[in-house]
Amino acid sequence: MPPESTPMPASTPAPGPDPRHAGRVRAARATHWRRTRRLTIVLMALWLGTGFCTVFFARELSSLTVFGWPLSFYMAAQGASLVCLAIIGAYAWRMRRYDRDYGRAMADASGDAP
């Protein structure tokens, strides 16, 4: 006759993901992407303004002068390139800050202190 088996102790189910943690992660991610999209839209509008609009409105802008040159000529010769470099620098600077803030928010959401 087989030995009587003793009932196995009921195991407690593994805890699922903490809904508060998931909410904090979603909020941090949403904030990060909202900031990123807003920055990208503003900088793309600035790029459009310097790259396209100065050429499109060149006749109207020729009445304005920068360092003795018409604004349309200055923007075509070097101004648009300088603005493009400034846009790249501004994007890198702000995104580094946004990513650092996002990393801190994720660390706070996971309970780790930096």
C-alpha positions in Angstrom: 0.0 0.0 0.0 1.4 3.4 -0.9 2.3 5.7 2.0 -0.2 8.3 2.7 0.8 11.6 1.1 0.7 14.6 3.2 -0.9 17.6 1.6 1.5 20.1 0.2 1.3 23.5 1.9 -0.6 26.0 -0.2 1.9 28.4 -1.7 1.1 32.0 -2.0 1.0 33.4 -5.5 3.9 35.5 -6.5 3.1 39.2 -6.2 2.4 40.9 -9.5 3.8 44.2 -10.6 3.0 47.1 -8.3 0.4 49.2 -10.0 1.8 52.4 -8.3 5.3 51.6 -9.8 3.8 51.1 -13.3 1.9 54.4 -13.0 5.0 56.3 -12.0 6.9 54.7 -14.9 4.2 55.6 -17.4 4.0 59.2 -16.0 7.8 59.6 -16.3 7.8 58.2 -19.8 4.9 60.4 -20.9 6.5 63.6 -19.4 9.8 62.7 -21.1 8.2 62.2 -24.6 6.0 65.3 -24.2 9.1 67.4 -23.5 11.0 65.8 -26.3 8.2 66.3 -28.9 7.8 70.0 -27.8 11.5 70.7 -28.1 11.7 69.0 -31.5 8.7 70.9 -32.9 10.1 74.3 -31.7 13.6 73.6 -33.1 12.2 72.3 -36.4 10.0 75.5 -36.7 13.1 77.6 -36.1 15.0 75.6 -38.7 12.2 76.0 -41.2 12.1 79.8 -40.5 15.8 80.2 -41.1 16.2 77.7 -44.0 13.0 78.2 -46.0 11.4 81.4 -45.0 14.5 83.6 -45.4 14.8 82.4 -49.0 11.1 82.6 -49.7 10.9 86.2 -48.3 14.3 87.3 -49.6 13.0 90.4 -51.4 11.2 91.6 -48.2 14.2 90.8 -46.0 16.7 92.7 -48.3 15.6 96.0 -46.7 17.0 94.8 -43.3 20.8 94.8 -42.9 23.2 92.8 -40.7 26.8 94.1 -40.5 26.1 96.1 -43.6 24.8 93.2 -45.7 21.1 92.5 -46.6 19.6 90.0 -44.2 18.6 87.6 -47.0 22.2 87.5 -48.3 23.7 87.1 -44.8 21.3 84.2 -44.0 22.1 82.5 -47.3 25.8 82.9 -46.9 26.4 82.0 -43.3 23.5 82.8 -41.0 21.5 79.7 -41.7 24.5 77.5 -41.1 25.2 79.2 -37.8 21.6 78.9 -36.7 21.6 75.2 -37.7 24.7 74.7 -35.5 23.0 76.5 -32.6 19.9 74.3 -33.1 22.0 71.2 -32.8 23.8 72.5 -29.7 20.5 73.5 -28.1 18.9 70.1 -28.8 21.9 68.2 -27.4 22.0 70.4 -24.2 18.3 70.2 -23.5 18.0 66.4 -24.3 20.9 65.7 -21.9 18.9 67.5 -19.2 15.7 65.8 -20.1 17.3 62.3 -20.2 19.0 63.0 -16.8 15.6 64.0 -15.4 14.0 60.9 -16.9 16.7 58.7 -15.3 16.1 60.2 -11.9 12.3 59.7 -12.3 12.9 56.1 -13.2 15.2 55.6 -10.3 12.6 57.1 -8.0 9.9 54.9 -9.4 11.9 51.8 -8.9 12.8 52.8 -5.3 16.5 53.2 -5.9 18.1 56.3 -4.7 20.8 57.8 -7.0 
